[in-house]
């Protein structure tokens, strides 16, 4: 049986599963994990639980470490940059009179 936790990267976003890698993680802990998009910080949203091994399934990626105060500060800085990018994108859309809606920006 594999042990997994659920991690969410955005509020109300999809939950991704990771191997806790021996860490004693609780809900709301901030963790650093490797995703297809690189190293990211996420929040534990489901506690550790055992799941049966699926046939031909790849193993779950492990949690790299708990997030440090520096990681949390960097993530906050990236959220602020994303707000500025969203605002700038809306201004550009309006100035170019583009038929689109700008709804989201994200820095990694």
Backbone torsions as a table, in degrees:
resi	resn	phi	psi	omega
1	UNK	NA	134.1	176.9
2	UNK	-90.9	147.1	175.1
3	UNK	-105.0	130.1	-179.1
4	UNK	-132.9	160.2	170.7
5	UNK	-126.1	159.4	176.3
6	UNK	-103.1	131.3	-178.8
7	UNK	-124.7	136.7	178.1
8	UNK	-118.8	137.1	-177.9
9	UNK	-99.4	-24.1	178.0
10	UNK	-130.3	149.8	177.9
11	UNK	-59.9	130.0	-178.9
12	UNK	63.6	20.4	177.2
13	UNK	-87.8	179.6	179.2
14	UNK	-66.0	147.5	176.9
15	UNK	-94.9	127.7	177.5
16	UNK	-109.8	148.3	-176.4
17	UNK	-105.4	138.5	-179.5
18	UNK	-136.3	158.1	173.4
19	UNK	-80.4	125.2	-179.2
20	UNK	-67.1	-9.6	174.3
21	UNK	52.2	39.8	176.0
22	UNK	85.5	-7.2	177.7
23	UNK	-76.3	143.3	175.4
24	UNK	-89.9	88.4	-173.5
25	UNK	-100.1	142.3	178.7
26	UNK	-121.2	162.1	177.0
27	UNK	-57.4	139.2	-178.5
28	UNK	82.0	-2.1	172.9
29	UNK	-68.3	142.1	175.4
30	UNK	-92.7	131.2	-177.5
31	UNK	-130.1	157.1	175.4
32	UNK	-107.8	126.5	-178.7
33	UNK	-135.9	161.5	174.8
34	UNK	-100.0	127.9	178.8
35	UNK	-119.0	-178.3	176.0
36	UNK	-63.8	-22.6	-179.4
37	UNK	-93.6	1.3	-179.8
38	UNK	115.7	-160.6	179.6
39	UNK	-79.9	126.6	-178.6
40	UNK	-135.7	158.7	175.5
41	UNK	-104.4	135.3	178.3
42	UNK	-139.1	172.4	-179.5
43	UNK	-110.9	134.3	176.6
44	UNK	-70.6	124.1	-178.6
45	UNK	-117.3	-15.2	173.6
46	UNK	-131.0	136.0	-177.8
47	UNK	-68.4	166.9	179.9
48	UNK	-60.9	137.7	177.6
49	UNK	-150.5	158.4	179.2
50	UNK	-91.6	140.4	175.8
51	UNK	-131.1	145.8	179.1
52	UNK	-69.1	147.0	178.7
53	UNK	-68.8	129.7	178.5
54	UNK	-86.2	147.4	179.8
55	UNK	-67.7	136.7	178.4
56	UNK	57.4	23.9	179.0
57	UNK	-92.1	143.1	175.9
58	UNK	-75.0	151.0	177.9
59	UNK	-67.3	153.4	178.9
60	UNK	-71.4	143.1	177.3
61	UNK	-70.0	144.7	-177.8
62	UNK	-84.1	156.3	170.1
63	UNK	-69.0	133.3	-180.0
64	UNK	-77.5	-48.5	-179.7
65	UNK	-170.9	168.9	170.7
66	UNK	-71.6	147.9	178.6
67	UNK	-71.6	139.1	177.2
68	UNK	-92.1	172.5	176.5
69	UNK	-60.5	-35.6	178.0
70	UNK	-64.9	-40.9	178.0
71	UNK	-62.2	-43.8	-178.6
72	UNK	-65.5	-41.5	177.9
73	UNK	-64.0	-41.4	179.2
74	UNK	-63.2	-41.4	179.6
75	UNK	-64.0	-39.9	177.9
76	UNK	-63.9	-41.7	178.3
77	UNK	-61.9	-40.6	179.1
78	UNK	-65.9	-37.0	177.1
79	UNK	-64.3	-39.5	177.9
80	UNK	-65.2	-41.2	177.2
81	UNK	-63.3	-37.5	179.2
82	UNK	-64.9	-38.1	177.7
83	UNK	-62.6	-42.6	178.2
84	UNK	-64.6	-41.3	179.4
85	UNK	-64.3	-38.9	178.0
86	UNK	-63.7	-44.9	178.9
87	UNK	-61.7	-46.0	-179.8
88	UNK	-63.7	-39.2	178.8
89	UNK	-63.3	-40.2	178.1
90	UNK	-65.0	-40.5	177.6
91	UNK	-62.1	-45.1	179.5
92	UNK	-63.7	-41.2	178.4
93	UNK	-59.8	-44.6	-179.8
94	UNK	-67.0	-43.2	-178.0
95	UNK	-67.1	-30.6	178.5
96	UNK	-93.6	-1.4	179.5
97	UNK	52.5	50.4	179.8
98	UNK	-85.4	139.3	-179.4
99	UNK	-84.0	71.2	-178.7
100	UNK	-150.7	166.7	175.4
101	UNK	-116.1	129.0	176.0
102	UNK	-96.1	118.3	-173.3
103	UNK	-120.8	-17.5	-172.5
104	UNK	-157.1	144.8	173.2
105	UNK	-140.9	147.5	-179.3
106	UNK	-146.8	136.7	171.7
107	UNK	-107.0	139.7	177.2
108	UNK	-108.1	NA	NA
